[in-house]
């Protein structure tokens, strides 16, 4: 994917994507308790999840040009996805459901928007 190879350290499109894929599931403090994650994703797996999600959200057949301004909307959703799914899921099954619900919900919103 382009954003994994982009050498522009100030790239407003690629840097957020790099940061999103670099996160790891460390113990997190939630409601004054430590919660240990029971699953991890590799950089490649995380990149694939975000890439597939952004393709659906951006409704684009090709996002290989990550500098295209049309992808900025998708990048913002990728950041929201990080918070929505990564920060809330405690087990693999819950994480998978959050991904599915996130993408389906936004797919319905996009379909409704296009039909207006």
N, C-alpha and C positions, 0 to 999 in steps of 0.2 A: 504494500500500500504506500502511496505517495508520502503520507505524513510520517511514516517510519524512516524515510530516507531523506526528507527535506533537511538541508543544511542551514537554512535561514533561522538563526536563533531568535529573531524578533518576529517570526511569522505569526500573525494573529490567528490564522486558521490552523496551522499545524501544531503549534505549541500546546494549545488546550487538548488536542487529541492525543499528543504524546503523553501529557500529564495524566489524562484519563486512563490510558493503557498501562501506565507505570504503577498505578496504585496496587497495593497488596492488602490482603485481608489480615490485618493485625488485630489483637485484642482491642476492643473499643470500650470506652466508658459510656454506659447508657443507664440513665436513671440511677446514678451513683453505684452501679455494679459493673464489674468487668465481664464482658461477654467474649468468649473465644469463638472465632469463626471455625466452622467445621468443614470448610471447603476452600479451595484456591483455584485461580485461573492463571494460566500462563499469559505472557504478553500477547502471544499470537491469538489465543482464545479470546482474550478480552478485546483485541483489535477486531476480530471477526464479528463479535457481538455488536460492537459499536458501528462497524462498517455496514452490516446488514440492516441495523436499525436506521442509520442515517439514509440509506438508500430508500427505505420505505417512507421515511418522513419527508425526504426531499422529493420523492416521486420522480427520481431520475434514473435512467437506465445505466448511467456511467458517472461515478464519482471519483474517477482516477485523477481528475484535475482538482485537487483539494484547494487550489487557490481561486476557484470559481466562486464569485460572490453568492451564487445560489446556495452554496453549502453552509453559509454562515448560520442560517436558521437551523439547519440540522445539527451544527456544532453546539448551539445553545441547548438543543434538546438532549444531546449527548451528555452535557453537564448535568442537566436535570435528571437524566437517567442514572448517573453516578449516585446522586443523592437518593433517588427514589428506590432503586433496586439494591445497589451495593451496600448502602448504609442501613437498610432496613431488614435485609435477609439474614437469617441465622443458619439456615441449612440449605442444601442444594435444591431440594424440591421447592422450597419457598422462593428461592432466588429465580428458578426457572419460571415459576408462576408469575412473579413480578415482571420479568422480562416480557412474557406473553401478554399480560394485562396492559403493560405500558405501551407496547407496539399496537395492540388491537384498539385500545382507547384512542390513540392518536390517529390510527387509520380511519376510524369512524368519524372523527372530527374533520379530517381532511376530505373524506367523501362527502360529508354534509356541506362543507365549504365550497367544494367544486360544483355541487348541484344547485347552489343558489344563483 
